[in-house]
Amino acid sequence: MTKQKVLLVLLILVLALAACGGGTETAVPAADVAPVAVADTASTSEELNLPPTVDVATVASVKDRDDVFVIDVREQYEYDEKHIPGVTLIPLGTLSDNLSEIPTDKTVIVTCRSGNRSGQAVDFLRQQGFTNVHNMEGGIVAWEQAGYSVEQ
């Protein structure tokens, strides 16, 4: 009878620990999404030498280059209120449906409001085979705090 109690306690403990385990949050549905064939962008990456997370000053200095593509993953209403000039809107929830809009031969920088959603988008894009993709730290909030202009 003692063995059964010990086993029951262990079983309950294992179940409790399994229930507390942090599940992976997936902001972008990955089901039925084929990885994108990504062109070799090493030369662009070496040219810019960008880290995985870039600050707003860096983005401001490179965003208008022909070899850079900046994505805003906020919602349409947020973009309509204000956005960084020259960025392309692809809301996070539609990212998996719009992979073909993202050039594979350019440095991709992703932004949002504060850096959270863009970080999720960067993770998703890397899972899909994009290698030259970077998160803008602090999002449009940091962009405005640094004194850069926005469009409305």
C-alpha atoms as one frame of an Amber mdcrd trajectory, in Angstrom:
protein
   0.000   0.000   0.000   2.895   2.376   0.707   4.335   1.827  -2.777   0.996
   2.771  -4.295   0.867   6.010  -2.293   4.393   6.911  -3.319   3.608   6.179
  -6.965   0.412   8.222  -6.743   2.274  11.171  -5.218   4.968  10.930  -7.920
   2.341  10.749 -10.644   0.575  13.824  -9.293   3.897  15.656  -9.016   4.851
  14.792 -12.614   1.449  15.918 -13.876   1.671  19.153 -11.907   5.134  19.907
 -13.266   4.050  19.100 -16.807   1.079  21.426 -16.470   3.336  24.245 -15.255
   5.764  23.869 -18.122   5.717  26.976 -20.293   4.186  26.198 -23.631   5.583
  27.874 -26.669   3.501  30.810 -27.760   3.068  31.007 -31.487   1.847  34.385
 -32.634   1.960  33.350 -36.249   0.276  30.084 -37.250   2.999  27.896 -38.703
   0.714  25.161 -39.998   0.674  24.615 -43.736   3.464  27.131 -44.310   6.225
  25.916 -46.552   9.695  27.324 -45.886  10.717  29.987 -48.358  13.690  29.399
 -50.614  15.969  32.191 -49.469  18.675  33.617 -51.683  22.200  33.884 -50.351
  22.262  37.271 -48.649  25.591  36.936 -46.893  27.171  39.761 -48.884  24.431
  42.198 -47.857  24.699  41.106 -44.242  28.479  41.516 -44.253  28.171  44.910
 -45.893  25.828  46.156 -43.196  27.236  43.984 -40.402  23.956  44.189 -38.472
  23.390  42.367 -35.176  20.146  40.385 -34.613  18.647  43.384 -32.806  19.296
  46.850 -34.196  18.742  50.238 -32.601  16.650  52.998 -34.148  19.685  55.084
 -35.135  20.989  52.189 -37.208  17.596  51.660 -38.840  17.326  55.386 -39.600
  20.708  55.300 -41.321  20.038  52.219 -43.503  16.269  52.060 -44.064  16.342
  53.933 -47.384  19.032  51.733 -48.935  18.022  49.638 -51.936  19.242  46.474
 -50.206  17.110  47.004 -47.056  13.420  46.147 -46.600  11.638  47.323 -43.428
   8.417  45.621 -42.295   5.939  47.010 -39.754   4.006  44.112 -38.180   1.474
  46.189 -36.272  -2.212  46.198 -37.144  -3.649  48.381 -39.911  -5.265  50.845
 -37.477  -1.943  51.333 -35.662  -0.144  51.901 -38.945  -2.824  54.402 -40.029
  -2.318  56.395 -36.813   1.430  56.730 -37.426   4.251  54.821 -39.045   7.887
  55.123 -39.978   8.202  56.593 -43.481   8.952  54.015 -46.139   8.072  50.860
 -44.205   5.824  48.104 -45.548   2.851  47.007 -43.451   2.439  43.255 -43.009
   0.478  42.638 -39.783   1.885  39.839 -37.640  -1.264  37.739 -37.981  -0.961
  37.788 -41.779   2.779  37.254 -42.010   2.543  33.569 -42.940   0.170  34.427
 -45.797   2.429  37.179 -47.136   5.889  35.624 -47.174   6.104  36.193 -50.923
   6.026  39.976 -50.305   9.301  39.795 -48.377  12.366  39.963 -50.608  14.878
  37.219 -49.988  17.784  39.166 -51.439  17.645  42.109 -49.031  18.363  42.808
 -45.395  14.990  42.641 -43.642  14.351  44.779 -40.565  11.127  44.246 -38.617
   9.473  46.826 -36.385   6.269  47.162 -34.348   5.126  49.340 -31.461   7.657
  48.340 -28.809   9.737  45.459 -30.165   7.699  42.505 -28.900   5.691  41.582
 -31.990   8.630  42.305 -34.255  10.725  39.886 -32.187   8.067  37.211 -32.704
   8.007  37.989 -36.422  11.803  37.718 -36.680  11.706  34.327 -34.940   8.985
  33.145 -37.333  10.822  34.410 -40.417  13.999  32.640 -39.318  11.994  29.420
 -38.924  10.813  29.918 -42.501  14.381  30.133 -43.792  15.093  33.865 -43.769
  18.610  34.437 -42.482  19.202  38.149 -42.946  16.392  39.397 -40.712  16.700
  41.779 -37.752  14.489  43.171 -34.989  14.359  46.938 -34.405  14.728  47.454
 -30.683  11.978  49.488 -29.025   9.719  49.781 -32.063   8.047  53.002 -33.124
   7.967  54.133 -29.481  11.787  54.237 -29.397  11.828  55.705 -32.912   9.740
  58.690 -31.793  11.615  59.057 -28.499  14.832  59.362 -30.499  13.274  62.267
 -32.409  12.758  60.597 -35.791   9.736  61.573 -37.865   6.616  59.504 -38.430
   3.915  59.718 -41.075   0.225  59.800 -40.303
